[in-house]
């Protein structure tokens, strides 16, 4: 079993700026299937962080930034942290949800 070093944190961001963590996930399939179904994607902030690290997050994305998430994950596809298929699935989910909710 591979020990995951990267974690996805999902937060629901309220209109007044407050946020509430709604989940922490180690894989993109779990993020899509369990994490992003709990809240409307337009109000979700995704943070990718290293485990046991005091460094800033690797990436932080909200609905306005989702178009750049694929570029932000490219280095992790090269290092086999994430598969290209999983990254595409995440991009498709995020862009499809936003298109469908307009």
DSSP file (Angstrom, degrees, kcal/mol; ACC not computed):
  #  RESIDUE AA STRUCTURE BP1 BP2  ACC     N-H-->O    O-->H-N    N-H-->O    O-->H-N    TCO  KAPPA ALPHA  PHI   PSI    X-CA   Y-CA   Z-CA
    1    1 A X              0   0    0      0, 0.0     2,-0.4     0, 0.0     0, 0.0   0.000 360.0 360.0 360.0 131.1    0.0    0.0    0.0
    2    2 A X        -     0   0    0      1,-0.0     2,-0.6     0, 0.0     0, 0.0  -0.634 360.0-132.2 -82.4 133.1    1.4    3.4   -1.0
    3    3 A X        -     0   0    0     -2,-0.4     2,-0.3     2,-0.0    -1,-0.0  -0.759  23.6-133.3 -85.2 121.5    1.5    6.0    1.7
    4    4 A X        -     0   0    0     -2,-0.6    23,-0.1     1,-0.1     3,-0.0  -0.554  24.7-179.1 -79.4 136.5    0.1    9.3    0.4
    5    5 A X        +     0   0    0     -2,-0.3    46,-2.5    21,-0.1     2,-0.4   0.498  64.5  69.8-109.2  -9.3    2.0   12.5    1.1
    6    6 A X  E     -A   50   0A   0     44,-0.2     2,-0.4    20,-0.2    44,-0.2  -0.912  62.6-167.5-115.2 139.2   -0.4   14.9   -0.6
    7    7 A X  E     -A   49   0A   0     42,-3.0    42,-2.6    -2,-0.4     2,-0.5  -0.976  14.7-143.4-129.5 137.9   -3.8   15.8    0.8
    8    8 A X  E     -AB  48  25A   0     17,-3.5    17,-2.8    -2,-0.4     2,-0.5  -0.864  15.9-162.8 -94.8 128.6   -6.8   17.6   -0.7
    9    9 A X  E     -AB  47  24A   0     38,-2.8    38,-2.2    -2,-0.5     2,-0.5  -0.962   3.8-157.5-111.6 127.6   -8.7   19.8    1.8
   10   10 A X  E     -AB  46  23A   0     13,-2.7    12,-3.2    -2,-0.5    13,-1.3  -0.893  12.4-177.7-105.6 135.3  -12.3   20.8    0.8
   11   11 A X  E     -AB  45  21A   0     34,-1.9    34,-2.4    -2,-0.5     2,-0.6  -0.986  24.7-137.7-130.3 141.3  -13.8   23.9    2.3
   12   12 A X  E     -AB  44  20A   0      8,-2.8     8,-1.8    -2,-0.4     2,-0.6  -0.891  23.7-152.2 -93.5 120.2  -17.2   25.5    1.9
   13   13 A X  E     - B   0  19A   0     30,-3.5     6,-0.2    -2,-0.6     2,-0.1  -0.854   8.7-146.4-100.5 121.3  -16.7   29.2    1.6
   14   14 A X    >   -     0   0    0      4,-3.2     3,-2.2    -2,-0.6     0, 0.0  -0.389  27.0-106.1 -83.4 162.2  -19.6   31.3    2.9
   15   15 A X  T 3  S+     0   0    0      1,-0.3    -1,-0.1     2,-0.1    -2,-0.0   0.747 119.5  57.2 -61.5 -25.1  -20.7   34.6    1.4
   16   16 A X  T 3  S-     0   0    0      2,-0.1    -1,-0.3     1,-0.0     3,-0.1   0.370 122.8-103.1 -88.2   6.2  -19.3   36.5    4.4
   17   17 A X  S <  S+     0   0    0     -3,-2.2    -2,-0.1     1,-0.3    -1,-0.0   0.208  80.1 130.5  95.6 -16.4  -15.8   35.0    3.9
   18   18 A X        -     0   0    0     -5,-0.1    -4,-3.2     1,-0.0    -1,-0.3  -0.346  40.7-157.8 -66.4 153.5  -16.0   32.4    6.6
   19   19 A X  E     -B   13   0A   0     -6,-0.2     2,-0.4    -3,-0.1    -6,-0.2  -0.954  12.4-158.4-134.9 158.0  -15.1   28.9    5.6
   20   20 A X  E     -B   12   0A   0     -8,-1.8    -8,-2.8    -2,-0.3     2,-0.3  -0.990  23.8-125.1-136.1 123.0  -15.8   25.4    6.9
   21   21 A X  E     +B   11   0A   0     -2,-0.4   -10,-0.3   -10,-0.2     3,-0.1  -0.517  28.0 178.1 -66.9 129.5  -13.6   22.3    6.2
   22   22 A X  E     -     0   0A   0    -12,-3.2     2,-0.3     1,-0.3   -11,-0.2   0.520  57.6 -16.3-112.1 -10.2  -15.9   19.7    4.7
   23   23 A X  E     -B   10   0A   0    -13,-1.3   -13,-2.7     2,-0.0     2,-0.4  -0.941  43.0-138.3 177.9 162.1  -13.3   16.9    4.1
   24   24 A X  E     -B    9   0A   0     -2,-0.3     2,-0.3   -15,-0.2   -15,-0.2  -0.994  29.9-177.6-135.0 127.2   -9.7   15.8    3.6
   25   25 A X  E     -B    8   0A   0    -17,-2.8   -17,-3.5    -2,-0.4     3,-0.0  -0.938  28.0-159.9-133.5 148.0   -8.9   13.3    0.9
   26   26 A X  S    S+     0   0    0     -2,-0.3     2,-0.3   -19,-0.2   -20,-0.2   0.528  78.2  45.2-102.7  -8.9   -5.9   11.5   -0.4
   27   27 A X  S  > S-     0   0    0      1,-0.1     4,-2.1   -19,-0.1     5,-0.1  -0.961  73.0-128.2-136.4 153.9   -7.0   10.6   -3.9
   28   28 A X  H  > S+     0   0    0     -2,-0.3     4,-2.8     2,-0.2     5,-0.2   0.900 109.5  55.8 -66.9 -41.0   -8.7   12.5   -6.7
   29   29 A X  H  > S+     0   0    0      1,-0.2     4,-3.0     2,-0.2     5,-0.3   0.931 110.8  44.9 -58.4 -42.5  -11.4    9.8   -7.1
   30   30 A X  H  >>S+     0   0    0      2,-0.2     4,-2.7     1,-0.2     5,-1.5   0.899 111.6  53.7 -65.5 -38.6  -12.4   10.1   -3.4
   31   31 A X  I  <>S+     0   0    0     -4,-2.1     5,-2.3     3,-0.2     4,-0.5   0.939 115.8  38.9 -58.6 -47.4  -12.3   13.9   -3.8
   32   32 A X  I  <5S+     0   0    0     -4,-2.8    -2,-0.2     3,-0.2    -1,-0.2   0.949 123.5  38.7 -68.2 -49.4  -14.7   13.7   -6.8
   33   33 A X  I  <5S+     0   0    0     -4,-3.0    -2,-0.2    -5,-0.2    -3,-0.2   0.770 135.3  13.5 -78.5 -27.5  -17.0   11.0   -5.4
   34   34 A X  I  <5S+     0   0    0     -4,-2.7     4,-0.2    -5,-0.3    -3,-0.2   0.723 127.0  43.9-119.0 -34.0  -17.1   11.9   -1.8
   35   35 A X  I > <S+     0   0    0     -5,-1.5     3,-0.5    -4,-0.5     4,-0.3   0.874 113.9  41.3 -87.0 -39.6  -15.8   15.4   -1.3
   36   36 A X  T 3 <S+     0   0    0     -5,-2.3     3,-0.3    -6,-0.2    -1,-0.2   0.569 103.7  66.0 -91.1  -7.1  -17.2   17.5   -4.0
   37   37 A X  T 3  S+     0   0    0     -6,-0.3    -1,-0.2     1,-0.2    -2,-0.1   0.623  91.7  66.5 -83.1 -13.3  -20.7   16.0   -3.9
   38   38 A X  S <  S+     0   0    0     -3,-0.5     2,-0.3    -4,-0.2    -1,-0.2   0.686 107.7  25.8 -83.8 -18.6  -21.3   17.5   -0.4
   39   39 A X  S    S-     0   0    0     -3,-0.3     2,-0.3    -4,-0.3     5,-0.1  -0.965  92.9 -88.4-143.0 156.8  -21.2   21.2   -1.4
   40   40 A X    >   -     0   0    0     -2,-0.3     3,-1.9     1,-0.2     4,-0.1  -0.522  36.7-135.4 -66.5 127.2  -21.9   23.3   -4.4
   41   41 A X  G >  S+     0   0    0     -2,-0.3     3,-1.8     1,-0.3    22,-0.2   0.796  99.7  67.7 -59.6 -31.3  -18.7   23.5   -6.3
   42   42 A X  G 3  S+     0   0    0      1,-0.3    21,-0.4    55,-0.1    -1,-0.3   0.784 107.1  41.0 -59.2 -25.3  -19.1   27.3   -6.9
   43   43 A X  G <  S+     0   0    0     -3,-1.9   -30,-3.5    19,-0.1     2,-0.4   0.186  94.9 106.6-108.8  15.6  -18.6   27.8   -3.1
   44   44 A X  E <   -A   12   0A   0     -3,-1.8     2,-0.5   -32,-0.2    19,-0.4  -0.766  50.3-159.6-100.3 140.9  -15.8   25.2   -2.6
   45   45 A X  E     -A   11   0A   0    -34,-2.4   -34,-1.9    -2,-0.4     2,-0.5  -0.985  11.0-157.2-113.0 127.2  -12.1   26.0   -2.0
   46   46 A X  E     -AC  10  61A   0     15,-3.1    15,-2.9    -2,-0.5     2,-0.4  -0.900   9.2-172.7-104.8 130.9   -9.7   23.1   -2.8
   47   47 A X  E     -AC   9  60A   0    -38,-2.2   -38,-2.8    -2,-0.5     2,-0.6  -0.989  10.8-157.2-124.6 130.6   -6.3   23.1   -1.1
   48   48 A X  E     +AC   8  59A   0     11,-2.8    10,-2.4    -2,-0.4    11,-1.5  -0.935  26.1 169.2-106.7 121.6   -3.6   20.7   -2.0
   49   49 A X  E     -A    7   0A   0    -42,-2.6   -42,-3.0    -2,-0.6     2,-0.3  -0.915  34.9-113.9-133.3 155.1   -1.1   20.3    0.9
   50   50 A X  E >   -A    6   0A   0     -2,-0.3     3,-0.6   -44,-0.2   -44,-0.2  -0.631  41.0-107.8 -82.1 147.3    1.8   18.1    1.9
   51   51 A X  T 3  S+     0   0    0    -46,-2.5     3,-0.1    -2,-0.3    -1,-0.1  -0.495  96.2   5.6 -72.5 143.2    1.4   15.9    5.0
   52   52 A X  T 3  S+     0   0    0      1,-0.2     2,-0.4    -2,-0.2    -1,-0.2   0.899  99.5 133.5  50.9  51.9    3.3   17.0    8.1
   53   53 A X    <   -     0   0    0     -3,-0.6    -1,-0.2     2,-0.1    -3,-0.0  -0.984  52.2-160.9-134.7 142.0    4.6   20.2    6.6
   54   54 A X        +     0   0    0     -2,-0.4     3,-0.1    -3,-0.1     2,-0.1   0.328  65.3 109.5 -98.5   6.1    4.8   23.7    7.8
   55   55 A X  S    S-     0   0    0      1,-0.1    -5,-0.1    -5,-0.0    -2,-0.1  -0.370  82.2 -90.8 -74.8 158.6    5.3   24.9    4.2
   56   56 A X        -     0   0    0      1,-0.1    -6,-0.2    -2,-0.1    -1,-0.1  -0.224  59.8 -78.1 -61.2 161.5    2.5   26.9    2.4
   57   57 A X        -     0   0    0      1,-0.1    -8,-0.2    -8,-0.1     3,-0.1  -0.199  32.8-127.0 -57.8 154.4    0.0   24.8    0.5
   58   58 A X  S    S-     0   0    0    -10,-2.4     2,-0.3     1,-0.3    -9,-0.2   0.877  87.2  -8.5 -69.4 -39.3    1.0   23.5   -2.9
   59   59 A X  E     -C   48   0A   0    -11,-1.5   -11,-2.8     2,-0.0     2,-0.4  -0.986  54.2-161.9-159.6 149.4   -2.1   25.0   -4.5
   60   60 A X  E     +C   47   0A   0     -2,-0.3     2,-0.4   -13,-0.2   -13,-0.2  -0.992  19.0 179.7-136.2 126.8   -5.3   26.7   -3.6
   61   61 A X  E     +C   46   0A   0    -15,-2.9   -15,-3.1    -2,-0.4     2,-0.2  -0.983  10.5 178.8-133.2 139.4   -8.2   26.9   -6.1
   62   62 A X    >>  -     0   0    0     -2,-0.4     3,-2.2   -17,-0.2     4,-1.0  -0.697  56.3 -79.1-120.8 179.7  -11.7   28.3   -6.0
   63   63 A X  G >4 S+     0   0    0    -19,-0.4     3,-0.6   -21,-0.4     4,-0.3   0.849 131.4  54.2 -51.9 -38.7  -14.3   28.3   -8.8
   64   64 A X  G 34 S+     0   0    0      1,-0.2    -1,-0.3   -22,-0.2     3,-0.2   0.712 114.5  41.7 -70.7 -17.4  -12.6   31.3  -10.5
   65   65 A X  G X4 S+     0   0    0     -3,-2.2     3,-2.3     1,-0.1     4,-0.4   0.475  82.1  99.8-105.0  -5.5   -9.3   29.4  -10.5
   66   66 A X  G X< S+     0   0    0     -4,-1.0     3,-1.3    -3,-0.6     4,-0.4   0.779  73.5  66.0 -58.2 -27.8  -10.5   25.9  -11.5
   67   67 A X  G 3  S+     0   0    0     -4,-0.3    -1,-0.3     1,-0.3     4,-0.3   0.759 103.1  47.9 -64.2 -23.2   -9.4   26.5  -15.2
   68   68 A X  G <> S+     0   0    0     -3,-2.3     4,-1.9     1,-0.2    -1,-0.3   0.453  84.1  93.2 -94.7  -1.4   -5.8   26.5  -14.0
   69   69 A X  H <> S+     0   0    0     -3,-1.3     4,-1.4    -4,-0.4    -1,-0.2   0.864  80.5  56.6 -64.9 -35.6   -5.9   23.4  -11.8
   70   70 A X  H  > S+     0   0    0     -4,-0.4     4,-0.7    -3,-0.3     3,-0.4   0.925 108.8  46.4 -62.0 -44.1   -4.7   21.1  -14.6
   71   71 A X  H >4 S+     0   0    0     -4,-0.3     3,-0.8     1,-0.2     4,-0.4   0.888 110.0  55.0 -63.2 -38.8   -1.6   23.2  -15.1
   72   72 A X  H 3< S+     0   0    0     -4,-1.9    -1,-0.2     1,-0.2    -2,-0.2   0.753 110.9  44.8 -66.1 -24.5   -1.0   23.2  -11.3
   73   73 A X  H >X S+     0   0    0     -4,-1.4     4,-1.3    -3,-0.4     3,-1.0   0.501  84.6  96.5 -97.1  -5.4   -1.2   19.4  -11.2
   74   74 A X  H XX S+     0   0    0     -3,-0.8     4,-2.0    -4,-0.7     3,-0.5   0.872  81.5  52.9 -55.8 -42.4    1.1   18.7  -14.2
   75   75 A X  H 3> S+     0   0    0     -4,-0.4     4,-1.3     1,-0.2    -1,-0.3   0.817 107.1  53.4 -65.6 -27.8    4.3   18.2  -12.1
   76   76 A X  H <4>S+     0   0    0     -3,-1.0     5,-2.1     2,-0.2     6,-1.8   0.723 105.8  52.7 -80.4 -21.8    2.4   15.7   -9.9
   77   77 A X  H X<5S+     0   0    0     -4,-1.3     3,-1.3    -3,-0.5    -2,-0.2   0.893 107.9  52.0 -72.3 -42.8    1.5   13.7  -13.0
   78   78 A X  H 3<5S+     0   0    0     -4,-2.0    -2,-0.2     1,-0.3    -1,-0.2   0.844 113.4  43.7 -61.4 -33.8    5.1   13.7  -14.1
   79   79 A X  T 3<5S-     0   0    0     -4,-1.3    -1,-0.3    -5,-0.2    -2,-0.2   0.322 113.9-117.6 -95.4   8.1    6.1   12.3  -10.7
   80   80 A X  T < 5S+     0   0    0     -3,-1.3    -3,-0.2     2,-0.3     3,-0.1   0.687  79.6 124.4  64.8  21.0    3.3    9.8  -10.6
   81   81 A X  S   <S+     0   0    0     -5,-2.1     2,-0.3     1,-0.2    -4,-0.2   0.875  85.4  15.8 -71.4 -37.7    1.6   11.3   -7.5
   82   82 A X  S    S-     0   0    0     -6,-1.8    -2,-0.3    -9,-0.2    -1,-0.2  -0.962  85.3-119.7-131.1 149.7   -1.6   11.6   -9.6
   83   83 A X     >  -     0   0    0     -2,-0.3     4,-2.2     1,-0.1     5,-0.2  -0.581  20.8-123.5 -86.2 154.4   -2.5   10.0  -12.9
   84   84 A X  H  > S+     0   0    0      1,-0.2     4,-2.5    -2,-0.2     5,-0.2   0.880 113.6  55.0 -61.3 -37.7   -3.3   12.0  -16.0
   85   85 A X  H  > S+     0   0    0      2,-0.2     4,-2.3     1,-0.2    -1,-0.2   0.907 107.7  48.0 -63.2 -42.4   -6.7   10.3  -16.1
   86   86 A X  H  > S+     0   0    0      2,-0.2     4,-2.2     1,-0.2    -1,-0.2   0.907 111.7  50.0 -65.5 -41.2   -7.6   11.3  -12.6
   87   87 A X  H  X S+     0   0    0     -4,-2.2     4,-2.5     2,-0.2    -2,-0.2   0.914 111.4  48.6 -63.8 -42.2   -6.5   14.9  -13.2
   88   88 A X  H  X S+     0   0    0     -4,-2.5     4,-3.0     1,-0.2     5,-0.2   0.900 109.3  53.3 -63.1 -39.8   -8.6   15.0  -16.4
   89   89 A X  H  X S+     0   0    0     -4,-2.3     4,-2.5     2,-0.2    -1,-0.2   0.902 109.8  48.3 -61.7 -40.4  -11.5   13.6  -14.4
   90   90 A X  H  X S+     0   0    0     -4,-2.2     4,-2.8     2,-0.2     5,-0.2   0.939 112.7  47.4 -65.1 -46.8  -11.2   16.3  -11.8
   91   91 A X  H  X S+     0   0    0     -4,-2.5     4,-2.7     1,-0.2     5,-0.3   0.921 113.9  48.1 -60.1 -44.7  -11.0   19.1  -14.5
   92   92 A X  H  X S+     0   0    0     -4,-3.0     4,-2.6     2,-0.2     5,-0.2   0.903 112.0  49.3 -64.0 -41.3  -14.0   17.6  -16.3
   93   93 A X  H  X S+     0   0    0     -4,-2.5     4,-2.5    -5,-0.2     5,-0.2   0.950 113.9  45.2 -62.1 -48.6  -16.0   17.4  -13.1
   94   94 A X  H  X S+     0   0    0     -4,-2.8     4,-1.8     1,-0.2    -2,-0.2   0.924 117.9  42.0 -64.4 -45.1  -15.2   20.9  -12.0
   95   95 A X  H  X S+     0   0    0     -4,-2.7     4,-2.0    -5,-0.2    -1,-0.2   0.874 115.6  50.5 -72.2 -35.2  -15.9   22.4  -15.4
   96   96 A X  H  X S+     0   0    0     -4,-2.6     4,-2.6    -5,-0.3    -2,-0.2   0.884 109.7  50.2 -67.7 -39.0  -19.0   20.3  -16.0
   97   97 A X  H  X S+     0   0    0     -4,-2.5     4,-1.3    -5,-0.2    -2,-0.2   0.911 111.7  47.9 -66.8 -41.2  -20.5   21.2  -12.6
   98   98 A X  H  < S+     0   0    0     -4,-1.8     4,-0.3    -5,-0.2    -2,-0.2   0.896 113.7  46.8 -67.4 -39.0  -20.0   24.9  -13.3
   99   99 A X  H >< S+     0   0    0     -4,-2.0     3,-1.0     1,-0.2    -2,-0.2   0.917 113.2  49.9 -66.1 -42.6  -21.5   24.7  -16.7
  100  100 A X  H 3< S+     0   0    0     -4,-2.6    -1,-0.2     1,-0.2    -2,-0.2   0.707 107.8  53.7 -70.2 -19.9  -24.4   22.7  -15.4
  101  101 A X  T 3<        0   0    0     -4,-1.3    -1,-0.2     1,-0.2    -2,-0.2   0.416 360.0 360.0 -97.9   2.5  -25.2   25.1  -12.6
  102  102 A X    <         0   0    0     -3,-1.0    -1,-0.2    -4,-0.3    -2,-0.1   0.485 360.0 360.0 -75.5 360.0  -25.5   28.2  -14.6
